[in-house]
Amino acid sequence: MENEKPGARRASPQRPTLRDVARLAGVSHQTVSRAINDKGEIDPETRRRVLEVAQQLKYRPSRFARGLVRPATTTIGLIVDDILNPFFPELIAGVISAAEQRSWTVLISTTQKSPSKELELLRSLAGQVDALIGYLSQPDEAVAAAVEGVPLVVMHGRPDHPVFAAVEIDPRPGIQAAVERLIAHGHRRIGMVDCPGADYPVRLDVLREVAAAQGLPEPVVTDADQSQDGGAQGLSRLLKCDPDVTAVLAFNDIVAMGVYRSARSLGLSIPGDLALVGFDGLSFGDNLDPPLTTINIDKYRMGELAVSQAEVLLAGEKPPIAMLTTDLLVRSSA
């Protein structure tokens, strides 16, 4: 072991990973995680060997600054793509609250809506925290390489990578309730302003399934940017494709605001001429005139679930996906 020179073994300047420690110590990466996190059910000699190798390779030195003993405070890194997006404050509050209940701290960062910054930010935070929670868009394999074995909870989706934990949103109950309400108010021709670039195809898939089950025609769909301008342009295109559309589901509440703007510019009243349903349950929708009916996500609970998932990962286990349901928040636009 004394003859192993970390600089000689690694041609790149990248810092060593958990798997490097596992390979040199002759154990699994799960054993390395348990040893470093001072978990039970591990042979003392094995733990000593793992920590020696970790020290030799200078693996995450900030974690071992005090004799390779786990710091008294657990730190969670939280990554969101836009700190100004009104979706995230409630989620962040849920993460902070759940962390405080465990006497953990939270380090919050943002990619500032730049996917290219995501991996760089993951690599940076991985050296500073015990676990990560992220709204991420990069491929799972790239993310796995960036976090280098640090426990990760992926938000809003079902990851393909077997190591990650996840919190997934089930849109079906909310969409089902929205379609039933629209039908009850006499609507049969439903359109959707969708944002396929946001990687949530399941919303449109569920809308199509629910509409078919209710005997409605195939929904009319137009693609748009995930913005107010995208929503405004999307409604105009939607109505050009099918002027008979009387109800619209927007990809989210921000897009719905653009639909509002476009409807007014076209001389349409909401809900008289056009019923509108948003998605996300953002509080600003209550200030619109009329207030926005929306499919609600409990964003605070979403943050709490993510912390619970991280806790299981830190215990050296892989939790099942945490499923967060949706419901219909009825206001006046539909």
C-alpha positions as a Python dict, from the first residue, in 0.01 Angstrom:
ca = {
    (1, 'M'): (0, 0, 0),
    (2, 'E'): (291, 236, 73),
    (3, 'N'): (406, 201, -289),
    (4, 'E'): (70, 313, -427),
    (5, 'K'): (107, 675, -538),
    (6, 'P'): (-229, 843, -607),
    (7, 'G'): (-70, 1078, -858),
    (8, 'A'): (81, 785, -1047),
    (9, 'R'): (-244, 593, -1058),
    (10, 'R'): (-457, 874, -1195),
    (11, 'A'): (-366, 1043, -1519),
    (12, 'S'): (-638, 1308, -1489),
    (13, 'P'): (-659, 1584, -1227),
    (14, 'Q'): (-1000, 1461, -1112),
    (15, 'R'): (-1017, 1383, -745),
    (16, 'P'): (-1054, 1019, -639),
    (17, 'T'): (-1396, 861, -617),
    (18, 'L'): (-1566, 627, -374),
    (19, 'R'): (-1509, 344, -622),
    (20, 'D'): (-1136, 419, -629),
    (21, 'V'): (-1129, 367, -253),
    (22, 'A'): (-1331, 46, -283),
    (23, 'R'): (-1103, -94, -553),
    (24, 'L'): (-782, -25, -361),
    (25, 'A'): (-924, -148, -29),
    (26, 'G'): (-1064, -462, -191),
    (27, 'V'): (-1423, -405, -74),
    (28, 'S'): (-1755, -301, -226),
    (29, 'H'): (-1851, 64, -261),
    (30, 'Q'): (-2135, 4, -13),
    (31, 'T'): (-1877, -106, 244),
    (32, 'V'): (-1677, 210, 182),
    (33, 'S'): (-1991, 419, 238),
    (34, 'R'): (-2067, 240, 565),
    (35, 'A'): (-1709, 274, 686),
    (36, 'I'): (-1683, 642, 607),
    (37, 'N'): (-2023, 715, 761),
    (38, 'D'): (-1933, 512, 1073),
    (39, 'K'): (-2224, 273, 1036),
    (40, 'G'): (-2250, -52, 1226),
    (41, 'E'): (-2239, -405, 1085),
    (42, 'I'): (-1885, -367, 954),
    (43, 'D'): (-1571, -539, 1078),
    (44, 'P'): (-1346, -291, 1267),
    (45, 'E'): (-1037, -403, 1076),
    (46, 'T'): (-1218, -354, 744),
    (47, 'R'): (-1326, -7, 848),
    (48, 'R'): (-969, 81, 953),
    (49, 'R'): (-835, -35, 617),
    (50, 'V'): (-1098, 160, 422),
    (51, 'L'): (-1025, 479, 614),
    (52, 'E'): (-653, 440, 562),
    (53, 'V'): (-704, 403, 188),
    (54, 'A'): (-940, 702, 184),
    (55, 'Q'): (-678, 908, 363),
    (56, 'Q'): (-402, 789, 129),
    (57, 'L'): (-605, 881, -179),
    (58, 'K'): (-716, 1209, -19),
    (59, 'Y'): (-1073, 1110, -89),
    (60, 'R'): (-1302, 1401, 2),
    (61, 'P'): (-1050, 1548, 250),
    (62, 'S'): (-1302, 1795, 390),
    (63, 'R'): (-1493, 1498, 530),
    (64, 'F'): (-1184, 1370, 710),
    (65, 'A'): (-1028, 1688, 841),
    (66, 'R'): (-1066, 1566, 1199),
    (67, 'G'): (-915, 1220, 1207),
    (68, 'L'): (-1151, 1072, 949),
    (69, 'V'): (-1444, 1100, 1188),
    (70, 'R'): (-1785, 1185, 1050),
    (71, 'P'): (-1871, 1550, 1123),
    (72, 'A'): (-2127, 1608, 1396),
    (73, 'T'): (-2359, 1790, 1154),
    (74, 'T'): (-2496, 1628, 842),
    (75, 'T'): (-2511, 1864, 544),
    (76, 'I'): (-2750, 1824, 250),
    (77, 'G'): (-2689, 1994, -83),
    (78, 'L'): (-3001, 2109, -269),
    (79, 'I'): (-2985, 2204, -639),
    (80, 'V'): (-3270, 2379, -820),
    (81, 'D'): (-3261, 2521, -1170),
    (82, 'D'): (-3407, 2865, -1096),
    (83, 'I'): (-3424, 3013, -749),
    (84, 'L'): (-3667, 3280, -875),
    (85, 'N'): (-3916, 3025, -1008),
    (86, 'P'): (-4217, 3045, -772),
    (87, 'F'): (-4237, 2665, -768),
    (88, 'F'): (-3922, 2630, -559),
    (89, 'P'): (-3965, 2841, -240),
    (90, 'E'): (-4218, 2599, -91),
    (91, 'L'): (-4005, 2300, -187),
    (92, 'I'): (-3696, 2462, -35),
    (93, 'A'): (-3893, 2536, 282),
    (94, 'G'): (-3995, 2170, 307),
    (95, 'V'): (-3634, 2057, 268),
    (96, 'I'): (-3511, 2303, 532),
    (97, 'S'): (-3786, 2210, 777),
    (98, 'A'): (-3725, 1836, 743),
    (99, 'A'): (-3349, 1888, 772),
    (100, 'E'): (-3386, 2101, 1085),
    (101, 'Q'): (-3594, 1828, 1247),
    (102, 'R'): (-3287, 1606, 1207),
    (103, 'S'): (-3042, 1878, 1311),
    (104, 'W'): (-2902, 1882, 958),
    (105, 'T'): (-2794, 2184, 758),
    (106, 'V'): (-2886, 2262, 396),
    (107, 'L'): (-2663, 2414, 131),
    (108, 'I'): (-2877, 2557, -152),
    (109, 'S'): (-2751, 2629, -501),
    (110, 'T'): (-2895, 2691, -847),
    (111, 'T'): (-2794, 2625, -1205),
    (112, 'Q'): (-2961, 2955, -1302),
    (113, 'K'): (-3154, 2773, -1573),
    (114, 'S'): (-2830, 2663, -1738),
    (115, 'P'): (-2816, 2282, -1783),
    (116, 'S'): (-2449, 2313, -1881),
    (117, 'K'): (-2367, 2422, -1524),
    (118, 'E'): (-2538, 2123, -1367),
    (119, 'L'): (-2251, 1873, -1369),
    (120, 'E'): (-1996, 2132, -1258),
    (121, 'L'): (-2220, 2226, -966),
    (122, 'L'): (-2274, 1861, -874),
    (123, 'R'): (-1899, 1799, -869),
    (124, 'S'): (-1843, 2105, -651),
    (125, 'L'): (-2114, 2024, -398),
    (126, 'A'): (-2023, 1656, -381),
    (127, 'G'): (-1705, 1753, -198),
    (128, 'Q'): (-1890, 1962, 57),
    (129, 'V'): (-2200, 1767, 159),
    (130, 'D'): (-2310, 1428, 288),
    (131, 'A'): (-2596, 1386, 39),
    (132, 'L'): (-2749, 1569, -255),
    (133, 'I'): (-3105, 1651, -362),
    (134, 'G'): (-3153, 1786, -712),
    (135, 'Y'): (-3390, 1896, -986),
    (136, 'L'): (-3165, 1766, -1262),
    (137, 'S'): (-3178, 1737, -1640),
    (138, 'Q'): (-2848, 1572, -1735),
    (139, 'P'): (-2832, 1196, -1819),
    (140, 'D'): (-2811, 965, -1520),
    (141, 'E'): (-2469, 826, -1608),
    (142, 'A'): (-2320, 1174, -1633),
    (143, 'V'): (-2478, 1268, -1301),
    (144, 'A'): (-2345, 950, -1136),
    (145, 'A'): (-1992, 1031, -1250),
    (146, 'A'): (-2024, 1386, -1120),
    (147, 'V'): (-2148, 1298, -770),
    (148, 'E'): (-1880, 1029, -729),
    (149, 'G'): (-2071, 807, -492),
    (150, 'V'): (-2233, 1080, -282),
    (151, 'P'): (-2594, 978, -204),
    (152, 'L'): (-2833, 1152, -444),
    (153, 'V'): (-3210, 1204, -446),
    (154, 'V'): (-3354, 1294, -787),
    (155, 'M'): (-3665, 1510, -787),
    (156, 'H'): (-3965, 1494, -1024),
    (157, 'G'): (-3873, 1175, -1208),
    (158, 'R'): (-3793, 808, -1208),
    (159, 'P'): (-3416, 767, -1259),
    (160, 'D'): (-3269, 486, -1464),
    (161, 'H'): (-2958, 467, -1250),
    (162, 'P'): (-2993, 196, -982),
    (163, 'V'): (-2815, 389, -704),
    (164, 'F'): (-3024, 707, -695),
    (165, 'A'): (-3329, 759, -478),
    (166, 'A'): (-3617, 963, -616),
    (167, 'V'): (-3934, 1159, -547),
    (168, 'E'): (-4180, 1120, -834),
    (169, 'I'): (-4498, 1317, -902),
    (170, 'D'): (-4811, 1126, -1003),
    (171, 'P'): (-5016, 1364, -1222),
    (172, 'R'): (-5302, 1120, -1283),
    (173, 'P'): (-5534, 1205, -989),
    (174, 'G'): (-5514, 1577, -1062),
    (175, 'I'): (-5561, 1542, -1437),
    (176, 'Q'): (-5847, 1297, -1386),
    (177, 'A'): (-6024, 1544, -1157),
    (178, 'A'): (-5962, 1831, -1400),
    (179, 'V'): (-6107, 1645, -1698),
    (180, 'E'): (-6411, 1534, -1498),
    (181, 'R'): (-6474, 1893, -1393),
    (182, 'L'): (-6444, 2018, -1750),
    (183, 'I'): (-6688, 1753, -1872),
    (184, 'A'): (-6931, 1848, -1595),
    (185, 'H'): (-6923, 2205, -1729),
    (186, 'G'): (-7000, 2091, -2082),
    (187, 'H'): (-6651, 2088, -2234),
    (188, 'R'): (-6561, 1813, -2475),
    (189, 'R'): (-6291, 1966, -2693),
    (190, 'I'): (-5982, 2001, -2471),
    (191, 'G'): (-5646, 2136, -2578),
    (192, 'M'): (-5306, 2141, -2411),
    (193, 'V'): (-5018, 2388, -2429),
    (194, 'D'): (-4733, 2145, -2362),
    (195, 'C'): (-4359, 2196, -2300),
    (196, 'P'): (-4191, 1878, -2424),
    (197, 'G'): (-3844, 2023, -2375),
    (198, 'A'): (-3902, 2016, -1999),
    (199, 'D'): (-3890, 1634, -2002),
    (200, 'Y'): (-4234, 1569, -1854),
    (201, 'P'): (-4411, 1376, -2132),
    (202, 'V'): (-4616, 1191, -1873),
    (203, 'R'): (-4855, 1487, -1829),
    (204, 'L'): (-4965, 1477, -2190),
    (205, 'D'): (-4974, 1096, -2189),
    (206, 'V'): (-5206, 1096, -1889),
    (207, 'L'): (-5432, 1363, -2040),
    (208, 'R'): (-5471, 1154, -2355),
    (209, 'E'): (-5548, 840, -2155),
    (210, 'V'): (-5803, 1013, -1933),
    (211, 'A'): (-5972, 1185, -2229),
    (212, 'A'): (-6000, 856, -2415),
    (213, 'A'): (-6143, 682, -2109),
    (214, 'Q'): (-6406, 956, -2081),
    (215, 'G'): (-6502, 921, -2447),
    (216, 'L'): (-6359, 1259, -2549),
    (217, 'P'): (-6187, 1335, -2880),
    (218, 'E'): (-5808, 1327, -2892),
    (219, 'P'): (-5680, 1644, -2718),
    (220, 'V'): (-5539, 1914, -2946),
    (221, 'V'): (-5177, 1981, -2849),
    (222, 'T'): (-4930, 2255, -2927),
    (223, 'D'): (-4572, 2278, -2805),
    (224, 'A'): (-4437, 2589, -2634),
    (225, 'D'): (-4143, 2721, -2438),
    (226, 'Q'): (-4179, 2693, -2062),
    (227, 'S'): (-4250, 3063, -2009),
    (228, 'Q'): (-4531, 3319, -2016),
    (229, 'D'): (-4440, 3410, -2373),
    (230, 'G'): (-4449, 3042, -2461),
    (231, 'G'): (-4798, 3009, -2316),
    (232, 'A'): (-4924, 3316, -2503),
    (233, 'Q'): (-4788, 3194, -2835),
    (234, 'G'): (-4906, 2840, -2763),
    (235, 'L'): (-5271, 2937, -2720),
    (236, 'S'): (-5269, 3131, -3046),
    (237, 'R'): (-5132, 2830, -3231),
    (238, 'L'): (-5370, 2595, -3054),
    (239, 'L'): (-5679, 2788, -3158),
    (240, 'K'): (-5555, 2817, -3515),
    (241, 'C'): (-5527, 2438, -3524),
    (242, 'D'): (-5874, 2391, -3377),
    (243, 'P'): (-6101, 2692, -3312),
    (244, 'D'): (-6354, 2461, -3143),
    (245, 'V'): (-6132, 2408, -2837),
    (246, 'T'): (-6319, 2539, -2530),
    (247, 'A'): (-6086, 2424, -2250),
    (248, 'V'): (-5710, 2424, -2213),
    (249, 'L'): (-5469, 2247, -1980),
    (250, 'A'): (-5142, 2440, -1949),
    (251, 'F'): (-4814, 2261, -1883),
    (252, 'N'): (-4772, 2463, -1564),
    (253, 'D'): (-4902, 2778, -1397),
    (254, 'I'): (-4637, 3003, -1553),
    (255, 'V'): (-4742, 2888, -1899),
    (256, 'A'): (-5105, 2937, -1792),
    (257, 'M'): (-5033, 3304, -1722),
    (258, 'G'): (-4926, 3339, -2084),
    (259, 'V'): (-5247, 3166, -2194),
    (260, 'Y'): (-5440, 3426, -1992),
    (261, 'R'): (-5258, 3708, -2172),
    (262, 'S'): (-5320, 3556, -2513),
    (263, 'A'): (-5689, 3491, -2438),
    (264, 'R'): (-5742, 3854, -2347),
    (265, 'S'): (-5560, 3977, -2658),
    (266, 'L'): (-5790, 3755, -2865),
    (267, 'G'): (-6099, 3895, -2692),
    (268, 'L'): (-6180, 3569, -2510),
    (269, 'S'): (-6320, 3561, -2159),
    (270, 'I'): (-6209, 3306, -1899),
    (271, 'P'): (-6394, 3082, -1820),
    (272, 'G'): (-6684, 3197, -2038),
    (273, 'D'): (-6520, 3145, -2376),
    (274, 'L'): (-6225, 2936, -2261),
    (275, 'A'): (-6181, 2730, -1945),
    (276, 'L'): (-5822, 2710, -1823),
    (277, 'V'): (-5644, 2469, -1589),
    (278, 'G'): (-5284, 2515, -1480),
    (279, 'F'): (-5042, 2274, -1316),
    (280, 'D'): (-4826, 2309, -1000),
    (281, 'G'): (-5064, 2493, -765),
    (282, 'L'): (-4858, 2813, -738),
    (283, 'S'): (-4993, 3074, -498),
    (284, 'F'): (-4985, 3361, -749),
    (285, 'G'): (-5268, 3191, -940),
    (286, 'D'): (-5504, 3309, -668),
    (287, 'N'): (-5428, 3670, -764),
    (288, 'L'): (-5534, 3632, -1127),
    (289, 'D'): (-5879, 3748, -1235),
    (290, 'P'): (-6047, 3505, -1231),
    (291, 'P'): (-5822, 3296, -1004),
    (292, 'L'): (-5653, 3004, -1176),
    (293, 'T'): (-5786, 2652, -1130),
    (294, 'T'): (-5479, 2430, -1116),
    (295, 'I'): (-5355, 2077, -1057),
    (296, 'N'): (-5184, 2108, -723),
    (297, 'I'): (-4852, 1960, -611),
    (298, 'D'): (-4771, 1974, -240),
    (299, 'K'): (-4427, 2124, -292),
    (300, 'Y'): (-4353, 2151, 80),
    (301, 'R'): (-4423, 1779, 122),
    (302, 'M'): (-4207, 1709, -181),
    (303, 'G'): (-3913, 1866, 2),
    (304, 'E'): (-3985, 1664, 315),
    (305, 'L'): (-3996, 1340, 119),
    (306, 'A'): (-3664, 1418, -48),
    (307, 'V'): (-3495, 1457, 290),
    (308, 'S'): (-3647, 1128, 408),
    (309, 'Q'): (-3507, 958, 98),
    (310, 'A'): (-3164, 1107, 169),
    (311, 'E'): (-3180, 977, 526),
    (312, 'V'): (-3233, 621, 403),
    (313, 'L'): (-2945, 652, 157),
    (314, 'L'): (-2715, 780, 433),
    (315, 'A'): (-2805, 470, 633),
    (316, 'G'): (-2657, 263, 349),
    (317, 'E'): (-2990, 145, 206),
    (318, 'K'): (-3178, 208, -120),
    (319, 'P'): (-3535, 331, -59),
    (320, 'P'): (-3827, 272, -297),
    (321, 'I'): (-3935, 571, -502),
    (322, 'A'): (-4142, 816, -297),
    (323, 'M'): (-4462, 896, -489),
    (324, 'L'): (-4626, 1235, -444),
    (325, 'T'): (-4985, 1257, -563),
    (326, 'T'): (-5169, 1554, -714),
    (327, 'D'): (-5515, 1700, -665),
    (328, 'L'): (-5730, 1964, -828),
    (329, 'L'): (-5725, 2308, -668),
    (330, 'V'): (-6058, 2455, -784),
    (331, 'R'): (-6067, 2831, -823),
    (332, 'S'): (-6264, 3012, -1096),
    (333, 'S'): (-6094, 2970, -1432),
    (334, 'A'): (-6250, 2630, -1499),
}
